[in-house]
Amino acid sequence: MNLEGEFYTSVLIKTLVLVNNMRLYGPDHNITQKSLSEFDGLLKNIFSQFDEFTLLIRGWHIYLMGERIKISSINFPYIKQLIELAQQKEIGGIKISKNYKIEEISKFAELLASEQLKQHDINNNLITIGIGSIKILPPVAPYQTEFIDPQKRAKQVYFETINMVKNLTTIQPTSQKTYYTRFTAGVLYLIDTLKTSESLLLGLTVVKNYDDFLYNHSVNTAILSLSLGVRIGLKSKELLKLGQAALLHDIGMINIPRSILQKESFLTEDEWKMIKTHPVSGVKITLNLMGLSEETAPILLAILEHQKGYDGSGYPDFVKTNRISLFSRIIQIADFYDAVTTPRFYNPIPMSPAEAIAYTVKYSGKLFDPLLIKHFINLLGIYPLGSLVFLSSGEWALVAGQPQDKSKIHKPIVLVIKDQNGRDIPNKMIDLSQSDLEIIRAESPWKYNIDPAEYLV
């Protein structure tokens, strides 16, 4: 079943009609019973293809079974009404499992129609009367339905996603299934933001954080992976799985002692063995979060394989395959790039972004999928965002963007920050593709104690 257009609108209308009729006429009126029967038929139609009905709300976006409803002149009034109802009730989403009974839907609609009851009250009532097939989810983030500046929105989504991953490591096992739905909504919102503001989100990947490396790195890896996924034409459902896998690829690291993760010297053999357990630990944690199914299997596989090379090298040793999965190959590239360009306790001066790109090219076909590397270079350029470059004028500059003309990939847009003597000067933006200036060399900004985020974010 392809959930699109008219069917989406039908779900919105039937949901609103049921709640409104329940409020106007009560549960026993024949008008309410008719709308209840129609909603039941809609659910049966959905459950012929899905194991669970999920309706998630984030800002102006509504997602049904993981697919965002595209706003149109026809459905906008219904989207607006549903969002206003959700705001009033402090609701972030609704989940209905396959084993529901129509009487439970009726009671749920009655609770939802009550003026006084909020999300917490409705859930408590459902638990009290023994209805376990329906759950009301809290908002993923405070409601913000006004249209905000794209740059502010990108920053908000970036840092909210970091917090979302961080919260995954602190929730109790009994709450993980509920949190998984909120996690899914967060990933969908990240994908939507990426599709409309890719350059802004890619710009935020220059943010590096020693203390929050695991979470910061996970989000950067997800943004790079999803951008690559869009480039190769992955559909929405595949992008969702890829985004989930990328955000969770290093989640097994939470079981590694901080004393090892923050060690400034080389790891001992035993410490390295412990680090190499994180893919398996990550699979176990993710299994608790989302379970094992046909939908989650590609996510779990990518978490297990993300440290394997294109040629089968890497770890875990017991994973024997001629070709790791597509998600694994994408995440492996993004993971490597962000990790080696981030200062760490044991390596405060990491590779420059240009060096990291050159390394992936050198080992293309060995460690990295050669076709994906071509797309990755088209995405980031040979002088990626945040690269410190020295110009033919002697001035120092940070790469701030890529040229429109892809034939001039060696001449990016730069922000000049220092003169030829290394002294700070008023920053100026130059599009090198429109200039006679050339890049003489590129180095790691951290070698000169320059944090690109201070200039570019």
C-alpha positions in Angstrom: 0.0 0.0 0.0 1.4 3.4 -1.0 0.4 5.9 1.6 0.2 9.2 -0.4 -2.0 12.1 -1.2 -5.7 11.2 -0.8 -5.0 8.5 1.7 -3.0 10.8 3.9 -5.8 13.4 3.8 -8.3 10.7 4.6 -6.4 9.7 7.8 -6.3 13.4 8.9 -10.0 13.9 8.2 -11.2 10.6 9.8 -9.1 11.3 12.9 -10.5 14.8 13.4 -14.1 13.8 12.6 -14.0 11.0 15.2 -12.7 13.4 17.9 -15.1 16.2 17.0 -18.1 13.9 16.8 -17.2 12.4 20.2 -17.0 15.9 21.6 -20.3 17.0 20.1 -22.5 13.9 20.4 -20.8 11.5 22.9 -19.8 7.9 22.3 -23.2 6.3 21.8 -24.7 8.6 19.1 -25.1 7.0 15.7 -23.1 9.8 14.0 -20.1 9.0 16.4 -20.6 5.3 15.8 -20.4 5.8 12.0 -17.2 7.9 12.3 -15.8 5.2 14.7 -16.5 2.5 12.1 -14.8 4.5 9.4 -11.7 5.0 11.5 -11.7 1.3 12.3 -11.8 0.5 8.6 -8.9 2.9 8.0 -6.8 1.1 10.7 -7.6 -2.3 9.2 -6.4 -1.0 5.8 -3.1 0.2 7.4 -2.6 -3.0 9.4 -2.7 -5.0 6.2 0.8 -3.6 5.5 2.1 -2.4 8.9 2.4 -3.8 12.4 1.7 -0.5 14.1 -0.1 2.8 13.4 2.1 5.8 14.2 1.2 9.4 13.9 4.0 11.7 14.9 4.0 15.5 15.1 7.0 17.8 15.0 6.5 21.6 14.4 4.5 21.9 11.2 5.3 18.3 10.1 3.1 15.3 10.6 4.4 11.8 9.9 2.4 8.7 9.2 4.2 5.4 9.5 7.5 7.2 9.1 6.4 9.2 5.9 6.0 13.0 6.2 2.7 14.3 4.9 3.4 17.0 2.3 1.5 20.1 3.0 -0.9 21.2 0.2 -3.8 23.6 -0.2 -6.2 20.7 0.2 -4.8 19.2 3.4 -3.4 22.3 5.1 -6.7 23.1 7.1 -6.7 19.5 8.5 -3.0 19.6 9.3 -3.5 22.9 11.1 -6.5 21.5 13.1 -4.6 18.4 14.1 -1.5 20.3 15.2 -3.6 22.7 17.2 -5.3 19.8 18.9 -1.9 18.2 19.7 -0.6 21.5 21.1 -3.7 21.8 23.3 -3.3 18.3 24.6 0.6 18.5 24.8 0.8 15.5 22.5 3.7 14.5 20.3 2.2 11.4 18.7 -0.1 8.4 18.8 0.7 4.8 18.6 -1.9 2.0 18.0 -0.8 -1.6 17.9 -2.4 -4.3 15.7 -4.2 -6.0 18.6 -6.5 -3.0 19.3 -10.2 -3.4 19.9 -12.8 -1.0 18.5 -14.1 -0.4 22.0 -10.6 0.8 23.0 -10.5 3.2 20.1 -13.8 4.6 21.2 -12.6 5.2 24.8 -9.4 6.7 23.5 -11.3 9.1 21.3 -13.6 10.0 24.2 -10.5 10.9 26.3 -9.0 12.8 23.5 -12.2 14.8 23.1 -12.3 15.8 26.7 -11.4 19.5 27.1 -9.5 19.2 30.4 -7.3 16.1 29.8 -3.7 16.5 28.6 -1.2 13.8 27.3 -0.2 12.6 30.8 -3.8 12.4 32.0 -4.9 10.5 28.9 -2.1 7.9 29.2 -2.9 7.4 32.9 -6.6 6.8 32.1 -5.7 4.3 29.4 -3.4 2.4 31.9 -6.1 2.5 34.6 -8.8 1.0 32.4 -6.3 -1.6 31.0 -5.9 -0.4 27.4 -2.3 -1.3 26.3 -2.8 -1.1 22.6 -2.8 2.7 22.4 -0.1 5.1 23.6 0.1 8.9 23.6 3.6 10.3 23.2 4.9 13.5 24.6 6.2 16.2 22.3 9.8 15.5 21.1 10.6 19.2 21.7 8.6 22.3 22.7 6.1 23.2 20.0 7.4 25.9 17.6 5.0 26.2 14.7 6.0 29.6 13.5 8.4 29.7 10.5 11.9 30.5 11.8 15.1 31.5 10.1 16.6 28.4 8.3 20.0 28.9 10.0 18.4 29.0 13.4 16.3 26.0 12.6 19.4 24.0 11.4 21.2 24.9 14.7 18.2 24.0 16.7 17.8 20.6 15.0 21.6 19.9 15.3 21.8 20.4 19.0 18.4 18.8 19.7 19.6 15.7 17.9 22.8 15.6 20.0 20.7 15.8 23.2 18.4 13.1 21.8 21.3 10.7 21.3 22.6 11.6 24.7 19.2 10.8 26.3 19.2 7.4 24.7 22.1 6.4 27.0 20.3 7.5 30.2 16.7 6.2 29.8 15.6 3.1 31.7 15.2 -0.2 29.7 11.5 -0.1 30.4 11.1 3.2 28.7 13.3 2.4 25.6 10.4 1.2 23.4 8.5 4.5 23.9 11.6 6.5 23.4 12.3 4.7 20.1 9.2 6.4 18.6 10.5 9.8 19.7 13.9 8.9 18.4 12.3 8.0 15.0 10.5 11.4 14.9 13.8 13.1 15.6 15.6 11.3 12.8 12.7 12.2 10.4 13.0 15.8 11.3 16.7 15.8 10.8 16.2 14.3 7.3 13.6 17.0 6.5 15.9 19.7 7.6 18.8 18.2 5.6 16.6 18.2 2.4 15.8 21.9 2.7 19.0 23.2 4.4 21.8 20.7 3.5 24.6 23.3 3.3 23.6 24.7 6.7 23.7 21.3 8.4 26.9 20.3 6.7 28.4 23.5 8.0 27.5 22.5 11.5 29.7 19.4 11.2 32.7 21.6 11.8 31.5 21.7 15.5 33.9 19.4 17.4 33.6 18.7 21.2 36.1 16.9 23.3 33.7 16.1 26.2 30.7 15.2 24.1 32.7 13.5 21.3 30.5 10.4 21.2 27.2 12.3 20.7 28.7 15.1 18.6 30.5 12.6 16.4 27.3 10.5 16.0 25.3 13.5 14.8 28.1 14.6 12.4 28.3 11.1 11.0 24.5 11.0 10.5 24.5 14.3 8.6 27.3 13.2 6.4 25.8 9.7 5.8 22.3 11.1 5.1 23.8 13.7 2.6 25.6 10.8 0.9 22.4 8.8 0.9 20.4 11.6 -0.7 23.2 11.9 -3.4 22.8 8.3 -4.4 19.1 8.5 -4.5 17.9 6.6 -1.4 14.2 6.9 -0.7 12.6 8.3 2.5 12.2 4.9 4.1 15.8 3.9 3.4 17.1 7.3 4.6 15.2 6.8 7.9 17.0 3.5 8.5 20.4 5.0 7.4 19.9 7.9 9.8 19.0 5.7 12.7 22.0 3.4 12.1 24.4 6.4 11.7 23.2 8.0 14.9 23.6 4.7 16.8 26.7 3.4 15.1 29.0 4.1 18.1 26.3 3.7 20.9 28.3 0.6 22.1 31.0 3.0 23.2 29.0 3.9 26.3 30.1 0.6 27.8 33.8 1.5 27.4 35.4 3.2 30.5 36.0 6.9 30.1 39.5 6.4 31.3 40.1 4.5 28.0 38.2 6.9 25.7 40.0 9.9 27.2 43.4 8.4 27.4 46.1 10.7 26.0 48.7 8.0 25.2 48.5 4.9 23.0 46.1 2.1 24.1 47.4 -1.2 25.4 46.5 -4.4 23.7 43.8 -5.1 26.3 42.4 -1.6 26.0 42.3 -1.9 22.2 40.5 -5.3 22.5 37.9 -3.5 24.7 37.4 -0.8 22.1 36.8 -3.4 19.4 33.8 -4.8 21.4 31.7 -1.6 20.7 30.0 -2.8 17.5 28.6 -5.9 19.2 27.7 -3.9 22.3 26.0 -1.4 20.0 23.9 -4.1 18.4 22.8 -5.4 21.9 21.8 -1.9 23.0 19.9 -1.2 19.7 18.1 -4.6 20.0 16.7 -3.5 23.3 15.7 -0.2 21.8 13.9 -1.3 18.6 13.8 -5.1 18.6 14.6 -7.5 15.7 12.5 -7.4 12.6 12.8 -7.1 8.8 12.7 -3.3 9.3 15.4 -3.1 12.0 17.8 -5.8 10.5 19.6 -3.4 8.1 20.1 -0.9 11.0 21.6 -3.6 13.3 23.8 -4.9 10.5 25.2 -1.5 9.8 26.1 -1.0 13.5 27.8 -4.4 13.5 29.8 -3.8 10.3 30.7 -0.1 10.4 34.3 -0.8 11.4 34.8 -3.3 8.5 36.5 -2.1 5.4 35.3 -2.4 1.8 37.9 -5.2 1.3 36.7 -7.1 4.4 39.5 -5.8 6.7 38.7 -4.3 10.2 36.6 -5.7 13.0 34.7 -7.6 14.4 36.8 -10.5 13.2 33.9 -13.0 13.1 32.1 -11.0 10.5 33.2 -12.7 7.3 31.7 -11.2 4.1 32.9 -10.3 0.6 30.9 -7.1 0.7 29.5 -5.2 3.7 26.0 -3.7 3.4 25.4 -0.4 1.6 24.5 1.3 4.9 27.7 0.0 6.4 29.8 1.3 3.5 28.2 4.8 3.7 28.5 5.1 7.5 32.1 3.7 7.4 33.2 6.6 5.1 31.3 9.3 7.2 32.5 7.8 10.5 36.2 7.8 9.3 36.1 11.3 7.9 34.6 12.9 11.0 36.7 10.9 13.4 40.1 11.7 11.8 39.3 15.4 11.5 38.2 15.8 15.1 40.8 16.6 17.8 40.9 13.9 20.4 42.7 13.5 23.8 45.3 11.3 22.2 45.5 13.3 19.0 44.9 17.1 19.6 46.1 17.9 16.0 43.9 15.7 13.7 44.1 15.4 9.9 43.0 18.4 7.9 39.7 17.9 6.0 41.7 18.0 2.8 44.1 15.3 4.1 41.2 13.1 5.1 39.7 13.4 1.6 43.0 12.6 0.0 43.3 9.5 2.3 39.9 8.2 1.2 40.9 8.6 -2.4 44.2 6.8 -1.9 42.4 3.8 -0.3 39.3 3.9 -2.6 38.6 0.3 -3.7 40.5 -1.0 -0.7 39.1 0.4 2.6 36.3 2.4 1.0 33.7 1.9 -1.7 35.1 3.7 -4.8 31.7 4.8 -6.2 30.6 6.2 -2.8 33.9 8.0 -2.5 33.2 9.8 -5.8 29.9 11.0 -4.5 31.5 11.9 -1.1 34.0 14.2 -2.9 31.3 15.7 -5.0 29.5 16.4 -1.7 32.4 17.9 0.3 34.9 19.0 -2.4 38.7 18.4 -2.3 38.9 21.2 0.2 36.0 20.5 2.5 34.3 23.0 4.8 36.6 24.0 7.7 39.8 23.4 5.9 42.6 25.9 6.7 44.1 27.0 3.4 47.0 29.3 2.6 46.5 31.6 -0.4 48.9 32.8 -3.0 48.5 36.3 -1.4 50.0 34.8 1.8 46.7 35.2 3.6 45.1 32.5 5.8 41.6 31.4 5.1 39.0 28.8 6.1 36.9 27.0 3.5 33.3 28.2 3.9 31.6 26.7 0.9 31.9 25.0 -2.5 31.8 26.7 -5.9 28.7 26.6 -8.1 30.9 25.5 -11.0 31.9 21.9 -10.2 34.7 22.1 -12.7 36.4 24.5 -10.3 36.2 22.2 -7.3 39.8 23.2 -6.4 38.7 26.9 -6.0 36.2 26.9 -3.1 34.6 29.9 -1.3 36.8 30.9 1.6 36.7 33.2 4.6 40.0 35.1 5.0 40.9 35.3 8.7 44.6 36.3 8.9 47.1 38.3 6.9 50.4 36.9 5.5 52.1 37.3 8.9 49.4 35.4 10.7 47.8 38.5 12.3 44.0 38.6 12.7 42.3 40.9 10.1 38.7 41.8 9.5 37.2 38.7 7.9 36.3 38.8 4.3 34.6 36.2 2.0 36.1 35.4 -1.3 34.8 33.1 -4.0 38.1 31.7 -5.4 36.3 30.4 -8.5 35.9 34.1 -9.4 39.4 35.2 -8.3 43.0 34.9 -9.5 44.0 33.8 -6.0 45.1 30.2 -5.7 45.4 27.7 -2.8 49.1 27.0 -2.1 48.5 24.4 0.7 46.0 23.1 3.2 46.7 22.2 6.8 44.8 21.2 9.9 43.3 24.3 11.6 44.0 22.8 15.0 47.7 22.9 14.3 47.4 26.7 14.7 44.8 26.5 17.5 42.1 27.6 15.1 38.6 26.2 15.8 36.7 26.5 12.5 33.3 26.5 14.4 34.3 29.9 16.0 34.3 31.5 12.5 31.8 29.5 10.5 29.0 28.5 12.9 
